[in-house]
Amino acid sequence: MPGVPVAAAPAAAATAAGGGASKATVDTVVHARWVLPVAPTPDVVLENHAVVIDKDLIVAILPSAEATDRYEATTVVHRPGHAVMPGLINAHTHTGLTLLRGCADDTTLFTWLHETIWPVEGAFASAPGFCADGARLAMAEMLAGGVTTFADMYWFPAEVAAAVEAVGMRAVLGMVVIGFPSAYASTPAEYLDKGEAAAVAFGHVDTLHWAYAPHAPYTVADETWADVARRAEATGRPIHTHVHETRAEVDASVAGDRTSPSCHQSDTASRPLANLARLGIVNRRLAAAHMVHASDEDLAAMAAAGASIIHCPSSNLKLAAGLAPVAKMIAAGVNVALGTDSAASNNGLNVLGEARLGSLLAKGVSGDATAVPAAAALAMATINGARAFGLDALTGSLVVGKKADVTCIQLANVVGCEPVFHPLSAVVYAACRKDVSDVWVNGRRLVKEGVVVAMDVPAVVAKAVGWQRRIEECLAGVRKKQAADASEKAA
């Protein structure tokens, strides 16, 4: 194909089966028109290649003809019009909030949180099944869209962990901590201790990974941040949080205006990121969601520390948080991944869509049409997300020896994708969630021919509808109380 860089199969893959005449027996061989490994460089395209999977690993990537000669597979999948690529990674979401999709739109972040999200969570987060049912609904949506790994930040992570284990996705679950009591925990130490206990309890599940998840500078005090820094240093676990999401957060913190709900919970008047650096948070373990309002100094500090930014373009736009300077982030040397944020602020969990939007916004904001090309956007949606959480040796690219987290997307013979002059561009700028045909996580096929086979999706949706009725009743009560409070205040 003219204009498409084509690389030979890696040497390790080409010799994976040995030199004998007999065929090696493996679990799965996936033949595809295009293989997009993403590594070692994101613009490589392999034509008419196969990805060979045995147990939970990728054991070979080589031309299809050679794969046929060298491997005997239990399952052979032919995808002659498809691109095979690493599974997408949703590097920032809140799965439980999928049950609140669309219940509070067209409002600001703090109105959204204080008047809808937190009151509903206060009523239901501890209710049996709420967190797990929200996670199942989120996983069904993400799997259908080619996502194999997600980083979650939500209440009751042990309940979410059980749901994730049953489905088989890969997840980085947040050991959440926030500066006020909830049905989950009463003190910051209790939040963190419960999270660590969940991580130990599910330590046998190799698709579950854990991160400390302090909510945000405006909800977590300095002493808690310092405790998180100590624990992360001791365990080597990442730190997943929200930083610089709104202009108000930065301005109030710099002014030291503790009367503002946006101000960081510190007596130090400074930019929130600078205060986190003072407390030992800004290092290679930090995955900072949003960073919409990042200065050149912020970006230089993050790059020097090896910290990552999780860009959430749709949520940032919908909440009018601002336009993140993504091209400047990348130019500064910061690892930038992609997240959807929650379905309550997005209102979907479509990482393919975030890759397209992230690329287009970077061009528009920078005034540079070459900013964040398709290959870079795909890297943001895959390997960069893995890197943000220290998983890049396991997943995020198609490399022999890595976990078999694989997604197939149909491009040929698809209205909206044809003609396919360049498969990378077609994946990022043209393909849709409906074009995802197959997904493997850890070598298990969780989506087959466009159908999520890892779970009973109709039952999951039915549970969500049941929660909707209860949430609507709760919201009616919340709105009634808010109206009464407003009337009393006016009087």
Beta strands, then each sheet from edge to edge (+ up, - down):
strand 1: 24-35
strand 2: 46-54
strand 3: 57-63
strand 4: 71-86
strand 5: 88-93
strand 6: 147-152
strand 7: 170-177
strand 8: 208-214
strand 9: 239-243
strand 10: 286-290
strand 11: 308-311
strand 12: 335-338
strand 13: 406-410
strand 14: 436-441
strand 15: 444-448
strand 16: 451-452
sheet 1: 3+ 2- 1+ 4+ 13- 14+ 15- 16+
sheet 2: 5+ 6+ 7+ 8+
sheet 3: 9+ 10+ 11+ 12+
end
